Amino acid sequence: MDKYVCDLCGYVYDPAVGDPDNGVAPGTAWEQVPADWVCPLCGVGKDQFSKE
């Protein structure tokens, strides 16, 4: 599964880790992350992420 990086702050979403603190379980592919999820570091939306 591909990792995605926040264009603003550099946070990397790793599907193997997910974002359990914000409701995204480990093993969740980027495409399955909810549309209203935001970067846990800077708060921007998924549209501000690029494939790593």
C-alpha distance matrix in Angstrom:
0.0 3.8 6.7 9.8 13.3 16.5 19.0 21.9 21.4 18.4 16.6 12.9 10.7 8.3 6.5 7.9 11.2 11.4 14.9 17.2 20.3 19.7 18.7 14.9 14.2 11.7 8.8 9.1 6.5 8.1 10.1 11.5 12.7 16.5 18.1 20.6 18.3 19.4 18.5 20.0 21.7 23.3 23.0 21.8 19.8 16.4 18.2 18.7 15.1 13.7 10.5 10.8
3.8 0.0 3.8 6.6 10.1 13.4 15.5 18.6 18.4 15.3 14.0 10.4 8.9 7.5 7.3 9.5 11.9 11.8 14.8 17.8 20.3 19.5 19.2 15.5 15.6 13.4 11.2 10.7 7.8 7.6 10.0 12.2 12.7 16.3 17.2 19.5 17.2 17.7 16.5 18.4 19.7 20.9 20.8 19.3 17.6 14.2 15.6 15.6 11.9 10.2 6.8 7.1
6.7 3.8 0.0 3.8 6.8 10.2 12.8 15.5 14.9 11.8 10.3 6.7 5.6 4.9 6.5 9.0 10.2 10.1 12.5 15.9 17.9 17.2 17.6 14.2 14.7 12.7 11.5 11.0 8.8 7.7 11.0 12.9 12.2 15.6 16.4 18.2 15.4 15.3 13.5 15.2 16.1 17.5 17.9 16.6 15.5 12.5 14.2 13.5 9.8 8.6 6.1 5.5
9.8 6.6 3.8 0.0 3.8 6.8 9.3 12.1 12.0 9.4 8.3 5.6 5.1 6.9 8.7 11.8 12.1 11.1 12.5 16.2 17.6 16.4 17.2 14.2 15.7 14.4 13.8 12.3 10.1 7.6 10.6 12.8 11.4 14.3 14.3 15.9 13.3 12.6 10.8 13.2 13.9 14.6 14.9 13.2 12.2 9.3 10.7 9.8 6.0 5.4 4.4 5.1
13.3 10.1 6.8 3.8 0.0 3.8 6.2 8.8 8.4 5.7 5.6 4.3 6.1 8.8 11.5 14.2 13.7 12.9 13.4 17.2 17.8 16.8 18.4 15.9 17.7 16.6 16.7 15.3 13.6 10.9 13.9 15.9 13.8 16.2 15.8 16.6 13.9 12.2 9.6 11.9 11.6 12.1 13.1 11.5 11.6 9.7 10.8 8.5 5.3 5.4 6.3 5.9
16.5 13.4 10.2 6.8 3.8 0.0 3.8 5.4 5.7 4.8 5.2 6.4 8.0 11.4 14.0 16.8 15.7 14.2 13.7 17.5 17.4 15.9 18.1 16.3 18.7 18.3 18.8 17.0 15.6 12.5 15.1 16.8 14.2 15.7 14.8 14.9 12.5 9.9 7.2 10.0 9.3 8.8 9.9 8.1 9.0 8.2 9.1 6.0 4.4 6.6 9.1 9.4
19.0 15.5 12.8 9.3 6.2 3.8 0.0 3.8 6.1 6.0 8.2 9.6 11.6 14.8 17.3 20.2 19.3 18.0 17.5 21.2 21.0 19.4 21.6 19.9 22.4 22.0 22.3 20.3 18.6 15.2 17.4 19.6 17.2 18.4 16.9 17.1 15.2 12.5 10.2 13.2 11.8 10.4 11.6 9.2 10.4 10.0 9.3 5.7 5.5 6.6 9.9 10.3
21.9 18.6 15.5 12.1 8.8 5.4 3.8 0.0 3.8 6.1 8.3 11.0 13.1 16.6 19.3 21.9 20.5 19.1 17.8 21.3 20.4 19.0 21.7 20.5 23.3 23.2 24.0 22.1 20.9 17.6 19.9 21.5 18.6 19.4 17.8 17.2 15.3 12.0 9.5 11.9 9.7 7.7 9.6 7.9 10.4 11.3 11.0 7.2 8.2 10.3 13.5 13.7
21.4 18.4 14.9 12.0 8.4 5.7 6.1 3.8 0.0 3.8 5.8 9.1 11.8 15.1 18.2 20.3 18.4 17.5 16.1 19.4 18.4 17.6 20.5 19.5 21.9 21.6 22.8 21.4 20.7 17.8 20.6 21.9 18.8 19.9 19.0 18.2 15.6 12.2 8.9 10.2 7.4 6.6 9.6 9.3 12.0 12.8 13.5 9.9 9.9 11.8 14.3 13.7
18.4 15.3 11.8 9.4 5.7 4.8 6.0 6.1 3.8 0.0 3.8 6.2 9.5 12.3 15.7 17.6 16.2 15.7 15.1 18.7 18.3 17.8 20.3 18.6 20.6 19.7 20.6 19.5 18.6 16.0 19.1 20.6 17.9 19.7 19.2 19.0 16.1 13.3 9.8 11.1 9.0 9.5 12.0 11.4 13.2 12.9 13.8 10.5 9.0 10.0 11.7 10.4
16.6 14.0 10.3 8.3 5.6 5.2 8.2 8.3 5.8 3.8 0.0 3.8 6.6 9.5 12.8 14.6 12.7 12.2 11.3 14.8 14.5 14.2 16.7 15.1 17.0 16.1 17.4 16.4 16.0 13.7 17.1 18.0 15.1 17.1 17.2 16.8 13.6 11.0 7.4 8.1 6.9 8.6 10.6 10.7 12.1 11.7 13.6 10.9 9.0 10.7 11.8 10.8
12.9 10.4 6.7 5.6 4.3 6.4 9.6 11.0 9.1 6.2 3.8 0.0 3.8 6.1 9.5 11.4 10.2 10.0 10.4 14.1 14.8 14.5 16.3 13.8 15.2 13.8 14.5 13.8 13.1 11.2 14.8 15.9 13.6 16.2 16.8 17.2 13.8 12.2 9.1 10.1 10.1 11.9 13.2 12.9 13.2 11.7 13.8 11.8 8.8 9.5 9.5 8.2
10.7 8.9 5.6 5.1 6.1 8.0 11.6 13.1 11.8 9.5 6.6 3.8 0.0 3.8 6.3 8.9 7.9 6.8 7.7 11.4 12.8 12.1 13.2 10.4 11.8 10.6 11.1 10.1 9.6 7.9 11.6 12.3 10.1 13.0 14.1 14.8 11.4 10.8 8.6 9.7 11.0 12.9 13.2 12.8 12.3 10.2 13.0 12.0 8.9 10.0 9.5 9.4
8.3 7.5 4.9 6.9 8.8 11.4 14.8 16.6 15.1 12.3 9.5 6.1 3.8 0.0 3.8 5.4 5.4 5.9 8.4 11.5 13.7 13.7 14.1 10.8 10.9 8.6 8.7 8.8 8.5 8.4 12.2 12.6 11.2 14.7 16.4 17.5 14.1 14.1 12.2 12.7 14.2 16.5 16.8 16.6 15.8 13.4 16.1 15.4 12.0 12.3 10.6 9.9
6.5 7.3 6.5 8.7 11.5 14.0 17.3 19.3 18.2 15.7 12.8 9.5 6.3 3.8 0.0 3.8 5.4 4.9 8.4 10.8 13.8 13.5 12.8 9.1 8.6 6.3 5.2 5.2 5.3 6.6 9.9 9.7 9.2 13.0 15.2 16.8 13.8 14.8 13.8 14.4 16.6 18.7 18.4 18.0 16.5 13.8 16.7 16.8 13.6 13.8 11.9 12.1
7.9 9.5 9.0 11.8 14.2 16.8 20.2 21.9 20.3 17.6 14.6 11.4 8.9 5.4 3.8 0.0 3.8 5.9 9.5 11.0 14.2 14.8 14.1 10.7 8.8 5.3 4.7 7.2 8.2 10.3 13.4 12.8 12.5 16.1 18.7 20.0 16.8 17.7 16.4 16.3 18.4 21.0 21.0 21.1 19.9 17.4 20.4 20.3 17.0 17.1 14.9 14.3
11.2 11.9 10.2 12.1 13.7 15.7 19.3 20.5 18.4 16.2 12.7 10.2 7.9 5.4 5.4 3.8 0.0 3.8 6.5 7.9 10.8 11.9 11.8 8.9 7.5 4.6 6.6 8.2 10.1 11.4 14.7 13.7 12.3 15.5 18.1 18.7 15.2 15.7 14.2 13.4 15.5 18.5 18.6 19.3 18.6 16.8 20.0 19.6 16.6 17.4 16.0 15.3
11.4 11.8 10.1 11.1 12.9 14.2 18.0 19.1 17.5 15.7 12.2 10.0 6.8 5.9 4.9 5.9 3.8 0.0 3.8 6.0 9.0 9.0 8.6 5.4 5.3 4.2 6.3 6.0 8.2 8.9 12.0 10.6 8.8 11.7 14.5 15.0 11.6 12.6 11.7 11.3 14.0 16.6 16.0 16.6 15.5 13.8 17.3 17.2 14.7 16.1 15.1 15.3
14.9 14.8 12.5 12.5 13.4 13.7 17.5 17.8 16.1 15.1 11.3 10.4 7.7 8.4 8.4 9.5 6.5 3.8 0.0 3.8 5.5 5.6 6.4 4.7 6.2 7.0 9.7 8.9 11.1 10.9 13.8 12.2 9.4 11.3 13.9 13.4 9.8 10.3 9.5 8.2 11.3 14.0 13.3 14.6 14.0 13.2 16.9 16.6 14.7 16.9 16.8 17.0
17.2 17.8 15.9 16.2 17.2 17.5 21.2 21.3 19.4 18.7 14.8 14.1 11.4 11.5 10.8 11.0 7.9 6.0 3.8 0.0 3.8 5.3 5.0 4.9 5.1 6.9 10.4 10.0 13.2 13.7 16.1 13.8 11.3 12.7 15.8 15.0 11.7 12.8 12.6 10.6 13.9 16.7 15.8 17.5 16.9 16.3 20.1 20.1 18.4 20.6 20.4 20.6
20.3 20.3 17.9 17.6 17.8 17.4 21.0 20.4 18.4 18.3 14.5 14.8 12.8 13.7 13.8 14.2 10.8 9.0 5.5 3.8 0.0 3.8 5.8 7.4 8.8 10.6 14.1 13.4 16.2 16.1 18.5 16.3 13.3 13.9 16.5 14.8 11.6 11.9 11.6 8.8 11.9 14.7 13.9 16.4 16.4 16.7 20.4 20.0 18.9 21.5 21.9 22.1
19.7 19.5 17.2 16.4 16.8 15.9 19.4 19.0 17.6 17.8 14.2 14.5 12.1 13.7 13.5 14.8 11.9 9.0 5.6 5.3 3.8 0.0 3.8 5.9 8.7 11.2 14.0 12.4 14.8 14.1 16.1 13.9 10.6 10.6 12.9 11.1 8.0 8.9 9.5 7.7 11.3 13.4 11.7 13.8 13.3 13.7 17.4 17.5 16.8 19.7 20.4 21.2
18.7 19.2 17.6 17.2 18.4 18.1 21.6 21.7 20.5 20.3 16.7 16.3 13.2 14.1 12.8 14.1 11.8 8.6 6.4 5.0 5.8 3.8 0.0 3.8 6.3 9.7 12.2 10.4 13.3 13.3 14.8 11.9 9.3 9.3 12.4 11.3 8.8 11.0 12.2 11.1 14.8 16.7 14.7 16.3 15.0 14.7 18.5 19.2 18.2 20.8 21.1 22.2
14.9 15.5 14.2 14.2 15.9 16.3 19.9 20.5 19.5 18.6 15.1 13.8 10.4 10.8 9.1 10.7 8.9 5.4 4.7 4.9 7.4 5.9 3.8 0.0 3.8 6.7 8.7 6.7 9.6 9.9 11.7 9.1 6.7 8.2 11.6 11.5 8.7 10.9 11.7 11.2 14.8 16.8 15.1 16.0 14.4 13.2 16.9 17.7 16.0 18.2 18.0 19.0
14.2 15.6 14.7 15.7 17.7 18.7 22.4 23.3 21.9 20.6 17.0 15.2 11.8 10.9 8.6 8.8 7.5 5.3 6.2 5.1 8.8 8.7 6.3 3.8 0.0 3.8 6.2 5.9 9.6 11.3 13.1 10.3 9.2 11.2 14.8 15.2 12.4 14.6 14.9 14.1 17.5 19.9 18.6 19.5 17.9 16.4 20.0 20.7 18.6 20.3 19.4 20.0
11.7 13.4 12.7 14.4 16.6 18.3 22.0 23.2 21.6 19.7 16.1 13.8 10.6 8.6 6.3 5.3 4.6 4.2 7.0 6.9 10.6 11.2 9.7 6.7 3.8 0.0 3.8 5.6 8.8 11.0 13.5 11.4 10.7 13.6 16.9 17.7 14.7 16.2 15.8 15.1 17.9 20.6 19.9 20.6 19.3 17.3 20.8 21.1 18.4 19.5 18.0 18.1
8.8 11.2 11.5 13.8 16.7 18.8 22.3 24.0 22.8 20.6 17.4 14.5 11.1 8.7 5.2 4.7 6.6 6.3 9.7 10.4 14.1 14.0 12.2 8.7 6.2 3.8 0.0 3.8 6.3 9.4 11.5 9.8 10.3 13.7 16.8 18.3 15.7 17.6 17.3 17.4 20.2 22.5 21.7 21.7 19.9 17.3 20.4 21.2 18.2 18.7 16.7 17.0
9.1 10.7 11.0 12.3 15.3 17.0 20.3 22.1 21.4 19.5 16.4 13.8 10.1 8.8 5.2 7.2 8.2 6.0 8.9 10.0 13.4 12.4 10.4 6.7 5.9 5.6 3.8 0.0 3.8 6.5 8.1 6.1 6.6 10.0 13.0 14.8 12.5 14.8 15.1 15.7 18.7 20.6 19.2 19.0 16.8 14.1 17.3 18.4 15.8 16.6 15.1 16.2
6.5 7.8 8.8 10.1 13.6 15.6 18.6 20.9 20.7 18.6 16.0 13.1 9.6 8.5 5.3 8.2 10.1 8.2 11.1 13.2 16.2 14.8 13.3 9.6 9.6 8.8 6.3 3.8 0.0 3.8 5.4 5.3 6.6 10.3 12.5 15.0 13.0 15.0 15.2 16.7 19.3 20.7 19.4 18.5 16.0 12.8 15.3 16.6 13.8 14.0 12.1 13.7
8.1 7.6 7.7 7.6 10.9 12.5 15.2 17.6 17.8 16.0 13.7 11.2 7.9 8.4 6.6 10.3 11.4 8.9 10.9 13.7 16.1 14.1 13.3 9.9 11.3 11.0 9.4 6.5 3.8 0.0 3.8 5.4 5.3 8.7 10.0 12.5 10.6 12.2 12.5 14.6 17.0 17.9 16.5 15.1 12.5 9.1 11.5 12.9 10.1 10.7 9.5 11.7
10.1 10.0 11.0 10.6 13.9 15.1 17.4 19.9 20.6 19.1 17.1 14.8 11.6 12.2 9.9 13.4 14.7 12.0 13.8 16.1 18.5 16.1 14.8 11.7 13.1 13.5 11.5 8.1 5.4 3.8 0.0 3.8 5.7 8.1 8.9 12.3 11.5 13.8 14.9 17.3 19.8 20.3 18.4 16.6 13.4 10.0 11.8 14.1 12.0 12.5 11.5 14.3
11.5 12.2 12.9 12.8 15.9 16.8 19.6 21.5 21.9 20.6 18.0 15.9 12.3 12.6 9.7 12.8 13.7 10.6 12.2 13.8 16.3 13.9 11.9 9.1 10.3 11.4 9.8 6.1 5.3 5.4 3.8 0.0 3.8 6.2 8.5 11.3 10.5 13.5 15.0 16.7 19.8 20.6 18.4 17.3 14.2 11.4 13.9 16.2 14.3 15.4 14.6 17.0
12.7 12.7 12.2 11.4 13.8 14.2 17.2 18.6 18.8 17.9 15.1 13.6 10.1 11.2 9.2 12.5 12.3 8.8 9.4 11.3 13.3 10.6 9.3 6.7 9.2 10.7 10.3 6.6 6.6 5.3 5.7 3.8 0.0 3.8 6.5 8.5 6.9 9.8 11.3 13.0 16.2 16.9 14.7 14.0 11.1 8.7 11.9 13.8 12.2 14.1 14.0 16.2
16.5 16.3 15.6 14.3 16.2 15.7 18.4 19.4 19.9 19.7 17.1 16.2 13.0 14.7 13.0 16.1 15.5 11.7 11.3 12.7 13.9 10.6 9.3 8.2 11.2 13.6 13.7 10.0 10.3 8.7 8.1 6.2 3.8 0.0 3.8 5.4 5.4 9.0 11.7 13.4 16.8 17.0 14.1 13.4 10.2 8.9 11.8 14.2 13.6 16.1 16.7 19.2
18.1 17.2 16.4 14.3 15.8 14.8 16.9 17.8 19.0 19.2 17.2 16.8 14.1 16.4 15.2 18.7 18.1 14.5 13.9 15.8 16.5 12.9 12.4 11.6 14.8 16.9 16.8 13.0 12.5 10.0 8.9 8.5 6.5 3.8 0.0 3.8 5.6 8.4 11.5 14.0 16.8 16.2 13.1 11.6 8.0 6.9 9.1 11.9 12.2 14.8 16.1 19.0
20.6 19.5 18.2 15.9 16.6 14.9 17.1 17.2 18.2 19.0 16.8 17.2 14.8 17.5 16.8 20.0 18.7 15.0 13.4 15.0 14.8 11.1 11.3 11.5 15.2 17.7 18.3 14.8 15.0 12.5 12.3 11.3 8.5 5.4 3.8 0.0 3.8 6.4 10.1 12.1 14.9 14.1 10.6 9.9 7.0 7.8 10.2 12.3 13.2 16.5 18.2 20.7
18.3 17.2 15.4 13.3 13.9 12.5 15.2 15.3 15.6 16.1 13.6 13.8 11.4 14.1 13.8 16.8 15.2 11.6 9.8 11.7 11.6 8.0 8.8 8.7 12.4 14.7 15.7 12.5 13.0 10.6 11.5 10.5 6.9 5.4 5.6 3.8 0.0 3.8 7.0 8.7 11.9 11.8 8.8 8.7 6.5 6.8 10.2 11.4 11.5 14.8 16.3 18.4
19.4 17.7 15.3 12.6 12.2 9.9 12.5 12.0 12.2 13.3 11.0 12.2 10.8 14.1 14.8 17.7 15.7 12.6 10.3 12.8 11.9 8.9 11.0 10.9 14.6 16.2 17.6 14.8 15.0 12.2 13.8 13.5 9.8 9.0 8.4 6.4 3.8 0.0 3.8 6.1 8.6 8.0 5.1 5.3 4.6 6.3 9.4 9.4 10.0 13.7 15.7 17.4
18.5 16.5 13.5 10.8 9.6 7.2 10.2 9.5 8.9 9.8 7.4 9.1 8.6 12.2 13.8 16.4 14.2 11.7 9.5 12.6 11.6 9.5 12.2 11.7 14.9 15.8 17.3 15.1 15.2 12.5 14.9 15.0 11.3 11.7 11.5 10.1 7.0 3.8 0.0 3.8 5.5 5.7 4.6 5.4 6.4 7.4 10.3 8.9 8.8 12.3 14.3 15.2
20.0 18.4 15.2 13.2 11.9 10.0 13.2 11.9 10.2 11.1 8.1 10.1 9.7 12.7 14.4 16.3 13.4 11.3 8.2 10.6 8.8 7.7 11.1 11.2 14.1 15.1 17.4 15.7 16.7 14.6 17.3 16.7 13.0 13.4 14.0 12.1 8.7 6.1 3.8 0.0 3.8 6.0 5.9 8.4 9.8 11.1 14.1 12.7 12.3 15.6 17.2 17.5
21.7 19.7 16.1 13.9 11.6 9.3 11.8 9.7 7.4 9.0 6.9 10.1 11.0 14.2 16.6 18.4 15.5 14.0 11.3 13.9 11.9 11.3 14.8 14.8 17.5 17.9 20.2 18.7 19.3 17.0 19.8 19.8 16.2 16.8 16.8 14.9 11.9 8.6 5.5 3.8 0.0 3.8 6.1 8.6 11.2 12.7 15.0 12.7 12.6 15.6 17.6 17.4
23.3 20.9 17.5 14.6 12.1 8.8 10.4 7.7 6.6 9.5 8.6 11.9 12.9 16.5 18.7 21.0 18.5 16.6 14.0 16.7 14.7 13.4 16.7 16.8 19.9 20.6 22.5 20.6 20.7 17.9 20.3 20.6 16.9 17.0 16.2 14.1 11.8 8.0 5.7 6.0 3.8 0.0 3.8 5.9 9.3 11.6 13.2 10.7 11.8 15.0 17.7 18.0
23.0 20.8 17.9 14.9 13.1 9.9 11.6 9.6 9.6 12.0 10.6 13.2 13.2 16.8 18.4 21.0 18.6 16.0 13.3 15.8 13.9 11.7 14.7 15.1 18.6 19.9 21.7 19.2 19.4 16.5 18.4 18.4 14.7 14.1 13.1 10.6 8.8 5.1 4.6 5.9 6.1 3.8 0.0 3.8 6.6 9.6 11.5 10.0 11.5 15.2 17.9 18.9
21.8 19.3 16.6 13.2 11.5 8.1 9.2 7.9 9.3 11.4 10.7 12.9 12.8 16.6 18.0 21.1 19.3 16.6 14.6 17.5 16.4 13.8 16.3 16.0 19.5 20.6 21.7 19.0 18.5 15.1 16.6 17.3 14.0 13.4 11.6 9.9 8.7 5.3 5.4 8.4 8.6 5.9 3.8 0.0 3.8 6.9 8.0 6.4 8.7 12.4 15.4 17.0
19.8 17.6 15.5 12.2 11.6 9.0 10.4 10.4 12.0 13.2 12.1 13.2 12.3 15.8 16.5 19.9 18.6 15.5 14.0 16.9 16.4 13.3 15.0 14.4 17.9 19.3 19.9 16.8 16.0 12.5 13.4 14.2 11.1 10.2 8.0 7.0 6.5 4.6 6.4 9.8 11.2 9.3 6.6 3.8 0.0 3.8 5.4 5.8 7.7 11.4 14.2 16.4
16.4 14.2 12.5 9.3 9.7 8.2 10.0 11.3 12.8 12.9 11.7 11.7 10.2 13.4 13.8 17.4 16.8 13.8 13.2 16.3 16.7 13.7 14.7 13.2 16.4 17.3 17.3 14.1 12.8 9.1 10.0 11.4 8.7 8.9 6.9 7.8 6.8 6.3 7.4 11.1 12.7 11.6 9.6 6.9 3.8 0.0 3.8 5.3 5.5 8.8 11.0 13.6
18.2 15.6 14.2 10.7 10.8 9.1 9.3 11.0 13.5 13.8 13.6 13.8 13.0 16.1 16.7 20.4 20.0 17.3 16.9 20.1 20.4 17.4 18.5 16.9 20.0 20.8 20.4 17.3 15.3 11.5 11.8 13.9 11.9 11.8 9.1 10.2 10.2 9.4 10.3 14.1 15.0 13.2 11.5 8.0 5.4 3.8 0.0 3.8 5.6 8.1 11.0 14.0
18.7 15.6 13.5 9.8 8.5 6.0 5.7 7.2 9.9 10.5 10.9 11.8 12.0 15.4 16.8 20.3 19.6 17.2 16.6 20.1 20.0 17.5 19.2 17.7 20.7 21.1 21.2 18.4 16.6 12.9 14.1 16.2 13.8 14.2 11.9 12.3 11.4 9.4 8.9 12.7 12.7 10.7 10.0 6.4 5.8 5.3 3.8 0.0 3.8 6.8 10.4 12.6
15.1 11.9 9.8 6.0 5.3 4.4 5.5 8.2 9.9 9.0 9.0 8.8 8.9 12.0 13.6 17.0 16.6 14.7 14.7 18.4 18.9 16.8 18.2 16.0 18.6 18.4 18.2 15.8 13.8 10.1 12.0 14.3 12.2 13.6 12.2 13.2 11.5 10.0 8.8 12.3 12.6 11.8 11.5 8.7 7.7 5.5 5.6 3.8 0.0 3.8 6.9 9.0
13.7 10.2 8.6 5.4 5.4 6.6 6.6 10.3 11.8 10.0 10.7 9.5 10.0 12.3 13.8 17.1 17.4 16.1 16.9 20.6 21.5 19.7 20.8 18.2 20.3 19.5 18.7 16.6 14.0 10.7 12.5 15.4 14.1 16.1 14.8 16.5 14.8 13.7 12.3 15.6 15.6 15.0 15.2 12.4 11.4 8.8 8.1 6.8 3.8 0.0 3.8 6.2
10.5 6.8 6.1 4.4 6.3 9.1 9.9 13.5 14.3 11.7 11.8 9.5 9.5 10.6 11.9 14.9 16.0 15.1 16.8 20.4 21.9 20.4 21.1 18.0 19.4 18.0 16.7 15.1 12.1 9.5 11.5 14.6 14.0 16.7 16.1 18.2 16.3 15.7 14.3 17.2 17.6 17.7 17.9 15.4 14.2 11.0 11.0 10.4 6.9 3.8 0.0 3.8
10.8 7.1 5.5 5.1 5.9 9.4 10.3 13.7 13.7 10.4 10.8 8.2 9.4 9.9 12.1 14.3 15.3 15.3 17.0 20.6 22.1 21.2 22.2 19.0 20.0 18.1 17.0 16.2 13.7 11.7 14.3 17.0 16.2 19.2 19.0 20.7 18.4 17.4 15.2 17.5 17.4 18.0 18.9 17.0 16.4 13.6 14.0 12.6 9.0 6.2 3.8 0.0
